[in-house]
Amino acid sequence: MTDNTNQTTQFHIPREKNTANEVLMRVYFAMKEKGYDPINQIVGYLISGDPTYITSYNNARYLIRMLERDELLEELVRFYVEAPEHRDQPIAER
């Protein structure tokens, strides 16, 4: 048996990692289920940073606040520009 008392042991607790896409979709459907216009509410949150634009139903408010607003905006822009109908086409050709 070896003596490991002088070695530091690393302890990792797995952190729940929600991607921006997952968070946006979960928040979207929570807002929709509660009867809100999810697009307007999410835009309101992204512009103002005020979490009260997002319902607390199904932990939507908690989820959206786990990510920075710029991460959410990056995901939205990435999704839009990488959409099949936008790939490799200059605006004049659309």
Backbone as CSV, one residue per row, in Angstrom:
resi,resn,N_x,N_y,N_z,CA_x,CA_y,CA_z,C_x,C_y,C_z
1,MET,0.842,-1.176,0.000,0.000,0.000,0.000,0.890,1.242,0.000
2,THR,0.546,2.227,-0.852,1.362,3.437,-0.946,0.776,4.530,-0.077
3,ASP,1.639,5.423,0.357,1.216,6.543,1.190,0.915,7.743,0.280
4,ASN,-0.375,8.088,0.089,-0.785,9.190,-0.778,-1.186,10.428,0.008
5,THR,-0.800,10.504,1.269,-1.246,11.623,2.097,-0.616,12.951,1.707
6,ASN,0.440,12.938,0.923,1.096,14.177,0.503,0.638,14.644,-0.878
7,GLN,-0.301,13.953,-1.467,-0.789,14.317,-2.796,-2.167,14.952,-2.692
8,THR,-2.378,15.949,-3.507,-3.677,16.599,-3.550,-4.587,15.825,-4.489
9,THR,-5.762,15.514,-4.021,-6.753,14.816,-4.827,-7.765,15.833,-5.325
10,GLN,-8.020,15.800,-6.607,-9.016,16.708,-7.164,-10.391,16.073,-7.076
11,PHE,-11.348,16.876,-6.709,-12.721,16.427,-6.585,-13.562,17.285,-7.507
12,HIS,-14.244,16.663,-8.431,-15.076,17.401,-9.393,-16.533,17.026,-9.204
13,ILE,-17.348,18.044,-9.059,-18.791,17.840,-9.018,-19.310,18.207,-10.391
14,PRO,-19.956,17.268,-11.080,-20.473,17.609,-12.410,-21.511,18.719,-12.302
15,ARG,-21.312,19.753,-13.086,-22.231,20.884,-13.115,-23.186,20.692,-14.275
16,GLU,-24.445,20.943,-14.007,-25.430,20.829,-15.083,-25.133,21.904,-16.109
17,LYS,-24.895,21.485,-17.323,-24.552,22.407,-18.401,-25.707,22.461,-19.380
18,ASN,-26.388,23.569,-19.394,-27.468,23.773,-20.351,-26.948,24.651,-21.472
19,THR,-27.141,24.205,-22.686,-26.725,25.032,-23.803,-27.738,26.157,-23.989
20,ALA,-27.305,27.195,-24.641,-28.191,28.331,-24.894,-29.417,27.877,-25.667
21,ASN,-29.223,26.968,-26.611,-30.346,26.463,-27.398,-31.361,25.767,-26.500
22,GLU,-30.897,24.897,-25.621,-31.799,24.179,-24.720,-32.564,25.146,-23.824
23,VAL,-31.851,26.114,-23.282,-32.479,27.082,-22.389,-33.536,27.884,-23.135
24,LEU,-33.190,28.394,-24.304,-34.153,29.180,-25.075,-35.408,28.379,-25.390
25,MET,-35.236,27.122,-25.770,-36.401,26.309,-26.117,-37.255,25.992,-24.888
26,ARG,-36.627,25.693,-23.778,-37.395,25.403,-22.556,-38.147,26.637,-22.081
27,VAL,-37.489,27.794,-22.155,-38.137,29.049,-21.761,-39.276,29.363,-22.727
28,TYR,-39.029,29.187,-24.006,-40.054,29.448,-25.027,-41.321,28.643,-24.733
29,PHE,-41.163,27.338,-24.500,-42.342,26.495,-24.284,-43.013,26.767,-22.938
30,ALA,-42.255,27.147,-21.930,-42.859,27.522,-20.649,-43.707,28.778,-20.816
31,MET,-43.182,29.757,-21.566,-43.929,30.992,-21.797,-45.201,30.713,-22.594
32,LYS,-45.063,29.876,-23.612,-46.203,29.526,-24.453,-47.291,28.815,-23.637
33,GLU,-46.880,27.872,-22.788,-47.839,27.140,-21.952,-48.603,28.068,-21.019
34,LYS,-47.965,29.132,-20.555,-48.622,30.075,-19.654,-49.441,31.126,-20.397
35,GLY,-49.421,31.089,-21.735,-50.244,32.003,-22.510,-49.582,33.311,-22.885
36,TYR,-48.274,33.419,-22.668,-47.549,34.627,-23.037,-47.074,34.530,-24.485
37,ASP,-46.715,35.671,-25.056,-46.074,35.698,-26.364,-44.573,35.522,-26.101
38,PRO,-44.062,34.313,-26.283,-42.678,34.041,-25.878,-41.636,34.889,-26.601
39,ILE,-41.867,35.195,-27.857,-40.895,36.000,-28.608,-40.779,37.387,-27.986
40,ASN,-41.899,38.049,-27.781,-41.877,39.397,-27.194,-41.289,39.391,-25.797
41,GLN,-41.621,38.391,-25.006,-41.124,38.336,-23.634,-39.608,38.091,-23.595
42,ILE,-39.123,37.183,-24.428,-37.684,36.901,-24.453,-36.915,38.110,-24.968
43,VAL,-37.443,38.776,-25.999,-36.799,40.001,-26.510,-36.765,41.057,-25.411
44,GLY,-37.857,41.216,-24.685,-37.890,42.172,-23.574,-36.813,41.880,-22.552
45,TYR,-36.645,40.609,-22.239,-35.595,40.219,-21.290,-34.205,40.508,-21.850
46,LEU,-33.981,40.144,-23.103,-32.659,40.342,-23.703,-32.283,41.816,-23.789
47,ILE,-33.255,42.667,-24.070,-32.986,44.104,-24.187,-32.775,44.740,-22.814
48,SER,-33.640,44.403,-21.869,-33.613,45.096,-20.579,-32.788,44.397,-19.503
49,GLY,-32.688,43.078,-19.583,-32.035,42.330,-18.520,-32.954,42.093,-17.332
50,ASP,-34.194,42.514,-17.437,-35.166,42.361,-16.347,-35.754,40.957,-16.379
51,PRO,-35.453,40.121,-15.390,-35.921,38.736,-15.406,-37.430,38.583,-15.247
52,THR,-38.126,39.651,-14.858,-39.575,39.519,-14.697,-40.299,39.387,-16.043
53,TYR,-39.585,39.579,-17.137,-40.179,39.310,-18.448,-40.394,37.809,-18.653
54,ILE,-39.696,36.996,-17.869,-39.744,35.544,-18.019,-40.518,34.943,-16.858
55,THR,-41.438,34.053,-17.168,-42.221,33.387,-16.137,-41.331,32.484,-15.290
56,SER,-41.744,32.295,-14.055,-41.015,31.362,-13.197,-41.539,29.934,-13.376
57,TYR,-42.592,29.791,-14.161,-43.179,28.477,-14.440,-42.124,27.547,-15.040
58,ASN,-42.068,26.319,-14.551,-41.099,25.302,-15.007,-39.642,25.782,-14.894
59,ASN,-39.383,26.643,-13.915,-38.033,27.157,-13.664,-37.459,27.941,-14.847
60,ALA,-38.308,28.489,-15.698,-37.832,29.209,-16.883,-36.966,30.408,-16.501
61,ARG,-37.380,31.162,-15.494,-36.611,32.343,-15.094,-35.243,31.933,-14.550
62,TYR,-35.211,30.895,-13.768,-33.936,30.389,-13.240,-33.026,29.932,-14.381
63,LEU,-33.583,29.199,-15.322,-32.789,28.684,-16.436,-32.184,29.797,-17.274
64,ILE,-32.994,30.787,-17.616,-32.495,31.837,-18.505,-31.428,32.684,-17.813
65,ARG,-31.517,32.778,-16.486,-30.519,33.569,-15.762,-29.223,32.793,-15.533
66,MET,-29.206,31.511,-15.847,-27.982,30.721,-15.733,-26.972,31.105,-16.812
67,LEU,-27.460,31.707,-17.883,-26.599,32.101,-18.996,-26.547,33.623,-19.095
68,GLU,-25.440,34.112,-19.579,-25.330,35.547,-19.836,-26.186,35.895,-21.050
69,ARG,-26.697,37.109,-21.075,-27.532,37.512,-22.211,-26.764,37.480,-23.512
70,ASP,-25.463,37.797,-23.492,-24.694,37.764,-24.735,-24.570,36.336,-25.263
71,GLU,-24.553,35.330,-24.383,-24.525,33.941,-24.841,-25.819,33.593,-25.583
72,LEU,-26.928,34.077,-25.043,-28.220,33.831,-25.686,-28.290,34.535,-27.041
73,LEU,-27.815,35.771,-27.100,-27.818,36.506,-28.364,-26.920,35.827,-29.395
74,GLU,-25.758,35.351,-28.958,-24.871,34.636,-29.878,-25.570,33.418,-30.470
75,GLU,-26.286,32.681,-29.651,-26.997,31.491,-30.132,-28.063,31.873,-31.147
76,LEU,-28.791,32.943,-30.882,-29.831,33.384,-31.811,-29.242,33.804,-33.148
77,VAL,-28.161,34.570,-33.124,-27.523,35.013,-34.365,-26.946,33.811,-35.110
78,ARG,-26.275,32.921,-34.388,-25.696,31.725,-35.015,-26.787,30.894,-35.696
79,PHE,-27.890,30.683,-35.015,-28.984,29.896,-35.581,-29.511,30.546,-36.853
80,TYR,-29.671,31.866,-36.820,-30.219,32.570,-37.961,-29.281,32.511,-39.167
81,VAL,-28.025,32.837,-38.972,-27.114,32.905,-40.115,-26.717,31.526,-40.630
82,GLU,-26.827,30.513,-39.789,-26.491,29.167,-40.240,-27.698,28.398,-40.757
83,ALA,-28.851,29.035,-40.798,-30.046,28.384,-41.329,-29.807,28.031,-42.788
84,PRO,-30.291,26.871,-43.227,-30.024,26.425,-44.600,-30.374,27.458,-45.664
85,GLU,-31.440,28.191,-45.471,-31.840,29.166,-46.497,-30.937,30.388,-46.537
86,HIS,-30.052,30.561,-45.554,-29.155,31.709,-45.531,-27.719,31.356,-45.871
87,ARG,-27.401,30.113,-45.966,-26.014,29.705,-46.210,-25.577,30.033,-47.623
88,ASP,-24.414,30.596,-47.721,-23.723,30.815,-48.997,-24.542,31.602,-50.019
89,GLN,-25.413,32.468,-49.548,-26.195,33.289,-50.468,-26.059,34.754,-50.092
90,PRO,-25.518,35.577,-50.970,-25.530,37.013,-50.697,-26.978,37.503,-50.624
91,ILE,-27.202,38.570,-49.937,-28.555,39.090,-49.740,-29.251,39.363,-51.070
92,ALA,-28.546,39.860,-52.064,-29.149,40.217,-53.343,-29.746,38.987,-54.048
93,GLU,-29.251,37.801,-53.729,-29.738,36.591,-54.410,-30.924,35.936,-53.722
94,ARG,-31.320,36.435,-52.598,-32.423,35.817,-51.842,-33.753,36.227,-52.392
